[in-house]
Amino acid sequence: MHILIEAVGSAGDVHPFLAIGQALAARGHEVDVMTSEYFSGRVRQAGLGVIAGSSAEDYQRAISQPDLWHPRLGFRALWRESQKKLLPYYALLQAHIRPGETVMLGSTLAWSVRLAQECLGVPAATVHLSPSCILSADAPARMAGLGSWLEHLPVSWRRAFLGWVEKKFLDGVVMDDLNVIRAQLGLAPVSKVFSHWQHSPQAVICAFPAWFCAPQKDWPARSVTTGFPMWRMPGTQALSPALQAFLAEGEAPIGFTPGSAMAFGRPFFERAQAACAALGRRAVFVTPFSEQLPWGIDGVAPAFIHHERYVPFDALVPRLAALVHHGGIGTMAQAMHAGVPQLITPFAHDQFDNAARVTRLGCGAQLDAASPVKKWTSTLVRLLVDPATRAACQRTQGLMSDQAQVLAQIVAQVEALAVGQREAVLT
């Protein structure tokens, strides 16, 4: 098989597809990953082919928009960036498709894959990394600013409310632009983009476990839950010598990251530094944006803080006392896998729902990033010393499936698409 993967988003959106791609390559398939040039080095490290859909400069420009990280404006900003790439990415897919051989995988917003599936008849699977990518009245995702009240309404009311949300705030943002693009490709207009069209009718892979979000009757047809695919960066020296020395110097530190693409995290790190100073705890700050740090680019970090621009979380997180982060699904899964308590300060997108699920599982807490330092401090103290939190972390860690099993499930779904394609050709 020839596998074409389109992965849209930040590192947390791209890395799971590198794990999937490696598993498919191990089965003898040829795998190409279409993503931003910003991630081309990591794709090559995974031993996979690279198709640069956009430049690294374009990626940096996109994540430098403040609206992208606003709880209400984030989706509109995300669509502004995504819709520019639909036709160019479609053209790239078309250029690399091998009729009768290629199967496509697309992340939630990799809608060029859906367009190619419709226009060119190439089999494709949609891969959702988090439950909030699916509009479900039976098990509604937690939305920014709404709290938990939606979950307590009758199902019929939830369905009506979500229908209104989709029409006004989702279709209302994307539908006209999408249908202009569809017309250019000779396709009929669509509506209910998020509840229906974005999901491949051939396969929907929900790349999270059923215990994290159980499958629902109102999910798309052919939906299958698997587990969290997590990529391990190759190489024996996963942690820098400076970080290894810092870790060895004292008790396990607390890790802090607002996300690899969060370019406006200075208030987050200022509160983190103040909270650690108040607690007398050491910390590891992870961000590629050094200007976000309280001491700036040219300043000197306090002795109790170590900064890394990037570090593989599978190597770092097991050595932390706790992890404070934005609620990205990949970061969250790494903390669960390591059995480490987590404090989540969501900013936008799926982060609020991920935080709510972690809280319900008992292995972490949610906090508004703008909360006073005293609130950060008291919440961290509770997470660090609470026996119930420790027990919940151990329980969740035990539920995390072996990666070989997770990836085998996903590979089986992809290979089934190829079997269906060959059978169609033979008949």
Secondary structure, 3 states (H helix, E strand, C coil): CEEEEECCCCHHHHHHHHHHHHHHHHCCCEEEEEEEHHHHHHHHHCCCEEEEEECHHHHHHHHCCHHHHCCCCHHHHHHHHHHHHHHHHHHHHHHHCCCCCEEEEEECCCHHHHHHHHHHCCCEEEEECCHHHCCCCCCCCCCCCCCCHHHHCCHHHHHHHHHHHHHHHHHHHHHHHHHHHHHHCCCCCCCCHHHHHCCCCCCEEECCCCCCCCCCCCCCCCEEECCCCCCCCCCCCCCCHHHHHHHHCCCCCEEEECCCCCCCCHHHHHHHHHHHHHHCCCEEEECCCHHHCCCCCCCCCCCCEEEECCCCHHHHHHHCCEEEECCCHHHHHHHHHHCCCEEECCCCCCHHHHHHHHHHHCCEEECCCCCCHHHHHHHHHHHHHCHHHHHHHHHHHHHCCCHHHHHHHHHHHHHHHHHHHHHHHHC
